[in-house]
């Protein structure tokens, strides 16, 4: 009887030790990661430089930024939030009297992320759910005269899978390098950009085929293939 009681006490101590060891392992995992995606910034600067190298007589500027926060809820699961913004602007002068044409296009995205790390370390698979929009703004103005402006905003629901790698150069924690791949499905919330442009033009003006807007938005600017390369800090 005494031997049985002693064995039970030893078993309880061993199991309790394992539980506390798992808790210590969970507590040692850094719970927060903040990162900056270099992709939108490179895209904005790259297109600006490429356009500047061409003698077109117009001005083109691009700018992009994306940031992400990830919260580790267990060694193998995390939740995150991501914000991205990309803007392109074009302006040109022509005619006499002088006419100035300005066109801006910007896209913004807010996403929630879920990740699962099968090994609890580097490789992850996950999914995103979010909101994205694209805004077109055009202005035609005459020097010393009137101006005409047009604005179209199109909204999307975004859903898609992700897989990637988060390389942690700490013990763990500290500096991280992350890359991921995925595809975002973009689902319209309201009228498409093409439909809105046709409504603005009215029945008397034929603006042609506007499906190029829908394609570019669904497979390039709002949805479509996605690749990220991010630098950040885990703590």
C-alpha positions in Angstrom: 0.0 0.0 0.0 2.8 2.3 0.9 4.6 1.5 -2.4 1.4 2.2 -4.3 1.0 5.6 -2.6 4.7 6.4 -3.3 4.3 5.6 -7.0 1.2 7.8 -7.2 3.1 10.7 -5.7 6.0 10.2 -8.1 3.6 10.1 -11.1 1.9 13.3 -10.0 5.2 15.1 -9.6 6.3 14.0 -13.1 3.1 15.1 -14.8 3.1 18.4 -12.9 6.6 19.0 -14.0 5.7 18.4 -17.6 2.8 20.9 -17.4 5.0 23.5 -15.9 7.6 22.9 -18.5 5.1 23.4 -21.2 3.9 26.6 -19.5 7.5 27.8 -19.3 8.0 27.1 -23.0 4.9 29.0 -23.9 5.9 32.0 -21.7 9.4 32.0 -23.3 8.0 32.4 -26.8 8.0 36.2 -27.8 4.4 37.1 -28.2 4.7 40.2 -30.4 6.1 40.8 -33.9 6.1 44.1 -35.8 7.3 44.2 -39.4 7.5 46.4 -42.5 6.9 44.9 -45.9 9.5 46.3 -48.4 7.4 45.3 -51.5 5.1 48.3 -51.8 7.9 50.7 -51.1 10.1 49.1 -53.8 7.2 49.1 -56.2 6.5 52.8 -55.7 10.1 53.9 -55.9 10.9 51.5 -58.8 8.0 52.7 -61.0 8.9 56.4 -60.3 12.5 55.8 -61.3 11.5 53.8 -64.4 9.1 56.6 -65.5 11.7 59.3 -64.8 14.1 57.7 -67.2 11.7 58.2 -70.1 11.4 61.6 -71.7 7.6 61.8 -71.8 7.1 65.5 -70.8 5.0 64.4 -67.8 5.6 63.8 -64.1 5.0 60.5 -62.4 5.4 59.6 -58.7 4.8 56.5 -56.7 4.7 55.7 -53.0 3.9 52.6 -51.0 4.0 51.3 -47.5 2.8 48.2 -45.6 3.1 47.3 -41.9 2.0 44.3 -39.9 1.5 43.3 -36.3 1.4 39.6 -35.2 0.4 38.3 -31.8 1.4 34.8 -30.8 -1.4 33.1 -29.0 0.4 29.8 -28.6 3.8 28.5 -29.9 2.0 27.2 -33.0 -0.8 29.8 -33.6 -0.9 33.6 -34.1 -3.3 36.3 -35.1 -2.3 39.4 -36.9 -3.3 42.7 -38.5 -1.9 44.3 -41.7 -2.2 47.7 -43.3 -1.0 48.5 -46.8 -1.2 51.6 -49.0 0.0 52.3 -52.6 -0.3 55.5 -54.5 0.6 56.6 -58.1 0.3 60.2 -59.4 0.6 61.5 -62.9 0.5 65.1 -64.1 1.1 66.8 -67.4 0.7 70.2 -69.1 -0.4 70.8 -72.7 -2.1 73.1 -75.0 -2.6 76.9 -75.3 -4.0 78.3 -73.1 -2.2 75.9 -70.7 -4.2 72.9 -69.6 -3.0 70.8 -66.6 -4.2 67.2 -66.2 -3.6 65.3 -63.0 -4.5 61.7 -62.3 -4.1 59.9 -59.0 -4.7 56.2 -58.2 -4.4 54.8 -54.7 -5.2 51.4 -53.1 -5.6 50.6 -49.4 -6.0 47.4 -47.6 -6.8 46.3 -44.0 -6.5 42.6 -43.3 -6.8 40.2 -40.4 -4.4 37.2 -40.5 -4.4 33.8 -38.9 -1.3 31.6 -38.9 -0.4 28.1 -37.9 3.2 27.1 -37.4 3.3 23.2 -37.7 6.7 23.0 -36.2 6.3 25.9 -33.8 9.2 27.8 -35.4 9.7 29.0 -39.0 7.3 27.7 -41.6 3.7 28.7 -41.4 0.4 28.3 -43.3 -2.5 30.7 -42.9 -5.3 32.7 -44.3 -6.4 36.4 -44.5 -9.7 38.2 -44.4 -9.9 41.9 -45.1 -11.1 45.0 -46.8 -9.5 46.7 -49.8 -10.4 49.7 -52.0 -9.1 51.5 -55.0 -9.6 55.2 -55.6 -9.2 57.1 -58.9 -9.1 60.9 -59.0 -8.7 63.0 -62.1 -8.6 66.8 -62.5 -8.4 68.9 -65.7 -7.8 72.6 -65.1 -7.2 75.6 -67.3 -4.7 78.2 -66.3 -6.6 81.1 -64.8 -9.9 79.3 -65.6 -12.2 76.5 -64.5 -11.4 72.9 -63.5 -13.3 69.6 -63.7 -12.7 66.8 -61.3 -13.8 63.1 -61.3 -13.5 60.6 -58.4 -14.3 56.9 -58.3 -14.0 54.7 -55.2 -14.4 50.9 -55.5 -14.6 48.6 -52.5 -13.7 44.9 -52.1 -13.8 42.0 -49.7 -10.5 40.1 -49.6 -10.0 36.4 -48.8 -7.0 34.2 -49.4 -4.5 31.6 -48.3 -0.9 32.2 -47.2 2.3 30.2 -46.7 5.7 31.5 -45.7 8.7 31.5 -43.5 9.6 33.7 -40.6 13.3 33.5 -39.8 14.1 34.5 -36.3 17.7 35.6 -35.6 17.2 35.9 -31.9 17.1 33.2 -29.1 14.2 33.5 -30.0 13.2 37.1 -30.5 14.9 40.1 -31.9 15.4 40.7 -35.6 13.3 38.7 -38.1 13.2 38.3 -41.9 9.9 37.1 -43.3 8.7 36.0 -46.8 5.3 34.7 -47.8 3.3 33.8 -50.8 -0.4 33.7 -51.4 -3.4 34.6 -53.5 -6.1 37.1 -52.6 -9.6 36.7 -54.0 -11.2 40.2 -54.4 -15.0 40.3 -54.3 -16.8 43.5 -55.2 -18.8 45.4 -52.6 -21.1 47.6 -54.8 -20.5 48.8 -58.3 -17.3 48.1 -60.2 -15.0 50.9 -61.3 -16.0 50.4 -64.9 -19.7 50.7 -64.1 -19.1 53.9 -62.1 -17.1 55.5 -64.9 -19.9 54.7 -67.4 -22.4 56.3 -65.1 -20.3 59.4 -64.8 -19.9 59.6 -68.6 -23.6 59.3 -69.2 -25.4 57.8 -72.2 -24.1 60.4 -74.6 -20.4 59.5 -74.2 -18.9 56.1 -75.2 -15.9 55.4 -73.0 -15.3 52.0 -74.5 -14.5 48.7 -72.8 -13.8 49.2 -69.1 -13.2 45.6 -68.2 -9.4 46.4 -68.0 -10.2 48.2 -64.7 -11.9 45.1 -63.2 -9.1 42.8 -64.3 -6.3 45.0 -63.0 -8.1 45.5 -59.7 -9.0 41.8 -59.2 -5.6 40.4 -60.2 -3.0 43.2 -59.5 -3.9 46.1 -57.3 -6.4 44.7 -54.8 -6.5 40.9 -55.4 -4.4 38.4 -57.2 -1.0 36.8 -56.5 0.8 38.2 -53.4 4.4 38.0 -52.3 5.9 39.8 -49.3 9.5 40.4 -48.0 9.4 41.9 -44.6 11.9 43.0 -41.9 10.8 43.3 -38.3 11.4 42.9 -34.6 10.0 40.1 -32.4 9.6 40.7 -28.7 
